[in-house]
């Protein structure tokens, strides 16, 4: 079983047959829809959101077909999949020997960790060459926005030796506190007359699957970002590079507009008219907001007692399927049930 197959199998295990197989595809390639955002919270799939952006439907279907063929999952005509007994066993055995993604904050940091990495790697390359009196070199990062940001950053620190020492000290302190081997990142850095390894080369050196390396690397970046944000006074230079002020929620653009109207006191119905959108679409936005903003009040949509009733039913029946829950709570709308599930989050 390949690492990517194991990732898909693990995600399907979390879904417990309550979403179609394409829910996993949308989560892995980072589709910013209200449904995907709700699913990653309901089924504890935050570590996987947007981690395989290059995964498309054809390739994903091949993975599903292979899992079915190997008797690891069963697939019904509506594309709902469940792990077989053999699939559960193989999954457990696989992650006894391989890295299991956990404690990722992709939903919180989004693409910021990748921007952080690109900035950091180019800054280190520039400083390494400047301190060695080399002004002509091929930049490791070709993105013009990254290059422009780094040029502006370095102009603020004309003494390359001083900023190099400060950045080294901050990095040493940050990396020293990580459980993962820092070489997973350090060996990718490019400096004066020293080209860093690619992810494929490093995966080969570590003798692991390329996707396993990528998940370990992504997890490492998120751990660094968490460390910087948590102790920003200890890492002033790294904080600037991370630019944590840009960290945002993953509201879709449309949801962001609905959010602002809600904060101005408009009702769901009024927003529907103002934005010329169906009420069901506005409901999707409100569910997304409830997931992302812990301080968002649901009092205008559902009572605390009704949320507690949903919580009790979910625990009693062992399912988060809306239809199953509504059988026991017919007085609630599907929208209210979704809001309750959003409020309960990962508690169940």
N, C-alpha and C positions, 0 to 999 in steps of 0.2 A: 504494500500500500504506500503510495506517495504521500508526501506531507500535505499537499493541497487536498488530496482525497480525504485525508484524516481530518483536515480543517472543516471540510464540507460535512463529513460524517458527524463531527462534534457539534456543529451548528444544528444539524437535523435532530440530534439527540436532545438539544436544548428545546427545540420547537415541539417535541413530543407529538408530532402529527397534527398540530393545531393550526399550522399555516402551510401553504403550498411550498414546494421545493424552490420556487422562484423568490420567495421571501429571503432565502439565504443568499441567492445571487445578488439581489438588490442591496443587501447588507454588506456583502464582501466588496462590491464595487462602489459602495458609498453613495447610493442613490438617495438624494435628500428629499424624501417624500414623508408626509405625515405618518403613513403606515409603517415605513421602515424605521423611523425614529421611535414610534411606539413599540414596535416589535423588539428592538434592541433593549428596551427597558423592561418589557414584560417577561422576556425570556433570557435575561442575563447574557446578552450578546454584544455588549458595549465593546469588549476587546477586539471585535472583528470588523467593526464598521469602517469601511473605506480602506481596508488593508490590502485588497487585491484589485486595484482599479482597472487593471488590464484584463480582468476576467469577463468574457462576453458569453452570450447565450449558447453559441455553438460549442465552445470549449466546456462550458458548465454542463450542458446536456451529455457530453461524452463522459464526464466524471460521474454523473448520476447513473448513466447506463452501466458503467463499470461497477459501481457499488451494488446495483441490482443484480448484475451478472455474477458477482462474487458472493451473492446471498448475504449481503451486509444490511441492505434495506429492502423493504417492500414498497411498491408504488401503486396507488390505485388510479382509476381513470380520471380523477379530478386533480391529479398531481400532488396528492398528500402522501408523504413518505414517513414510514416508521422504521426504526432500527430493528433488525431481527435479533434473536438471542445471540446468534453468532456475531452480528454487528456490534452489539454491546460488549461482548467479550473481546473482540479484536480491538475495539476502541480503547478499552482499559489497558490492554497489553501494549498497544502502540505508545501511549503516553507514559508508560512506565519507563520507556527508553528514550523518549524524545521530549523536546521543550514544549510545554503546554502554555499557550498564551493566557496571560492573566494580568490584572492590575493595569490595563491599558486605559488611557483617557482620551482616545481618539475623538470622542464626541465633544469633549471639552476643548481640546487644543486644535482639533481639525488639522488643517494643512500647516499650521504654525510650526510644528516640529520639523517638517521638511524644509521650510524656509529657514529655520534656525540652523539646521545642518548645512544648508548650502551657503549661508552667510559665514558660518564659523569656519567651514573648510576653506573658503576663498580667503578669508581674513588671515588664517594661519599660513596659507601659501604665500600671500603677499608679504606678510611680516617676515617670514623665513627668508624670502628672496631679498627684501629690503635690508635686513640686518647683515646679509652677505654681499651687499653692494651690487646686487643684480636687479636691474630695472626692466629687463626684457625677458618675459617668460609667457608661456601659453596658459591662460587662466583655466583652472580646473572646472569652473562653473561658467557656462556660456550664456545663461539667462541674463538679458540686459538689465532687468529690474534688480536682480541680485548684484550685478556688477556696479550699477549706479548707487545702490544703497551702501555697498562696501567702500566705494570711493569717497562718499560723503562721510562715512564713519571714520575712515583713516585720516581724512583731512582735519578732523578734530583732535588728532593725536600726532602731531608732527614728529615727536620723538619716538621712533619705531622701536628702539631698544627698551625704553621705559614701558611702553604699552605691551610689548612682547613678554616682559617679565611679569607684569601684573596679570595678563591673560593666562600665562603658564601657571602662576600660583593659584588662580581661581579654578582652572581646569584640574589641576592636581588635587586640590581639596575636594572638588565635586566628584571626580572619578574615583578617588580613594574611598568614598563612602558607598560605592555601588557593589552589589553582590555579584553582578555579571563581570566577566573578564573585560577590562577596559580595551583590550586589543581588538574587540569586536568593532570598535569605532576608531581607535588610534591607528590601526594598520591601514585604514582607508584614507588617512590624511596625506596630502601632498605638500612637500616642502622644497627647499633648495636642492636641486639635482636629486630629488627623491620622490618618485611617483607612487602614490598610494594604490593599494589593491582595489579592484572592482569588487562588487558584491559576489559575482560569480567566482572570482579568484579566491576570495576569502572563504566562501562556502566550501570550495574544493580543498583549501588548506585545512579547514576545520573538519573536513570529511563529513559534511552534513548536506542535506537537501537545500537547494537554493531558497525555497520558500520557508524552510525552518530558519535559515540565516536571516531572512528578511523580517520574520516575526521577532526574532531575538533582537535584531538591530532596531526595529521600530519600538519595541518595548524599552530598550535601553534609552532611546531618545526621549521617550515619555517620562521615564524615571529621572532623567537629567532635567527636563523641563519642570517637573514637579519639585525637584530639589532647588532649582533656581527661584521659582515663584514663592516657595515656602520660606526661603532664606535670602531674599533679594538683597538685603543689606550686606550680606557676605559676598555677593557676586554682582557687583555693580556693572562690570563690563559684560559679563554673560547675560545679565538682565537686559542690557541695551540690545544685545544681539538677538535675544529671544523676542524682545519687544512685547512683553506680556500684556501691555495695554491693548494690544490688538486681539487678544484672545476673546472669542465671541461664542455665543451659543450657536447651534446649528439650525436656527430658524430658517426656513425657506424665505425667500424675498417676499412672497405673498403673505406668509404668516406674519412677518415683521410688520407689514402694513395693518393687518388686522389687530395685532398687539397694540399698536399705537392708538387705534380707534377705541379699543376696549379701555385703555388707560384714560381716555378722554370721557369715558362714561357712556359710550354708545352701547346699545343692546345688540344681541346677535342679529335680530331681525333688521335693525337699522343699518348695521354694517353690511348685511346682505344687499340691501337696496343701494347704499352709498357706493359699494364696490361692484354692483351689478354681477354678483356671484350667487350661486345657489346656497341656501342655508346649510345644506350638508357639507359644502366646501368650507364654510366658516366654522362649522362644527369640527372639521378636521384640524383647522388652525388652532382652535381653542384646546383641543386635546394635546396638540403639539406643545402649546404654551404651558399647559398644566404639567407636562413632563419636564420641561426645561426650567421653569421658574417655580421654585418651591414656595415662594411667597405669594403666588397667584391665588386669589380667593375663588373658590368654587361655589360660594354660598348662593349665587344667583342661578345656579344650574342644578345643584344636588346638595342634599343635607348631609351632615356628618353621620347621622343615623343610617341613611341610605348607603353611604360608603361602607359603614361597618357591616351592613347586611350583605353587600357584595363580597366583602372580605370573608365572611362566614361561609357563604355559598361556595366560593372558590376553594376554600380549605376542605369543605365537606365533599365536594364532587371531584376535586383534584383536577380541575380543568379551567382554562381561561377563555374557552370558546364562548363568544357572545350569546349564541343561540342557546347553549346549554345553561348559561347563567340566567337568561331571561325566562326560561321555563319555570324557575323557582321565584323569580321576581318580575312577574308580568306587568307590574305597575311602573317599572322603570323603562325608559327608552334605551335603545342601543347607544345613543350618544351619552346618556347618563352612566351607563355601565362602563363605557370606554373611559369616561372621566374618572370614575371610581378606580378603575385599574391603573390609570395614569397616576393617580394620587397614591395608590398603594405601592406602585413601583415594583422594586425587587423584593418586597417583603414576603411574597408568597412563593 
